[in-house]
Amino acid sequence: MISQAMAQRLSTQINRELYSAYFYLGLSAQAESMNLRGVAAWFFAKHGEEQTHALKMYRYLIDQGAMVAFSDVAAPASVERGVLPMFERTLEHERSVTAAINELVDQALSEKDHATHIFLQWFITEQIEEEATVDDIIGRVRLFGDQGQSLLMIDNELGALAKQMATGAAPASGTAA
């Protein structure tokens, strides 16, 4: 059975995941205001993924017979306009989520909570993928630039990735994951 301390930490992580969804929804709206429909679609897809992460944790706590404790979801801080600053802030955010997940794993290990440790492995793998994807996008923006045809190419590519994310398809070889 899951400890109260672990259940509380997972509840806190649910709140972080909901904040992440809110963060990505804000970036989607910002990209829409910049007429970057592909970038907006990508951030909107991320919004949905983060909600799914929160619901996975919610379901796990319920299945473990634990109480879910909800708290306020803070409004995300504004991000400087521009594709590069948006993705740099995204990478910073994902790294903070990775650190929080790692702390949960450490807690599960210290409590010898094998079920929670196994449950959290999916999130560890997910964070590796998320950081790598954003790092790849940043690299492409830095390489090609965020103006004119380069920006159009990146916007189109992210729009296509958003469609793949929505259908659960794996990214095509040679594109950002």
C-alpha positions, 0 to 999 in steps of 0.5 A, spaced: 500 500 500 502 506 498 504 511 504 501 517 505 507 521 504 508 518 497 500 519 495 501 527 497 508 527 493 504 524 487 498 529 488 503 535 488 506 532 481 499 531 479 498 539 480 505 540 476 502 536 470 496 540 470 500 546 471 504 544 465 498 543 461 496 550 463 503 552 461 503 549 454 496 552 453 499 559 454 504 558 449 499 555 444 495 561 445 502 566 444 504 562 438 496 563 435 497 570 436 504 570 432 500 566 426 504 560 427 499 555 427 504 549 427 507 551 433 501 553 436 498 546 434 504 543 437 504 546 444 496 545 444 498 537 443 503 538 449 497 541 453 493 534 452 499 530 453 500 533 460 493 533 462 494 525 460 500 525 465 496 528 470 490 523 469 495 517 469 497 519 476 490 520 478 488 513 476 494 510 480 493 514 486 485 511 486 487 504 484 492 504 490 486 506 495 489 513 496 486 520 497 488 525 491 489 532 494 488 537 489 491 544 490 491 551 486 494 551 479 498 557 478 498 561 472 504 560 468 509 566 467 509 570 460 514 568 455 518 572 451 515 573 444 519 569 439 520 561 437 527 560 440 525 563 447 518 559 447 522 553 446 528 555 451 523 556 456 520 549 454 526 546 455 527 549 462 520 547 464 521 540 462 528 539 466 524 542 472 519 536 471 524 531 470 527 533 477 521 532 480 519 525 477 526 523 479 525 526 486 519 521 486 523 515 484 528 517 490 522 517 495 519 510 492 526 507 492 527 510 499 520 507 502 521 500 498 515 502 494 516 497 488 509 498 485 510 506 485 517 505 483 515 501 477 509 506 475 514 512 475 519 508 470 514 510 464 514 518 466 522 517 466 522 514 459 517 520 457 521 525 460 527 523 456 523 523 450 520 530 451 527 533 453 530 530 447 525 533 442 525 540 445 532 540 445 532 538 437 527 543 436 531 548 439 537 546 435 533 546 428 531 553 430 538 555 431 541 552 425 535 554 420 533 561 424 526 563 426 525 568 420 522 567 413 522 561 410 526 557 415 520 559 420 515 557 415 519 550 415 519 549 422 512 551 423 510 546 418 514 541 421 511 542 428 504 542 425 505 535 422 508 533 428 502 535 432 498 531 428 502 525 429 502 526 437 494 527 436 493 520 433 499 517 437 503 515 431 511 515 431 514 521 428 517 519 421 524 518 421 529 524 420 524 529 423 524 532 430 521 527 435 
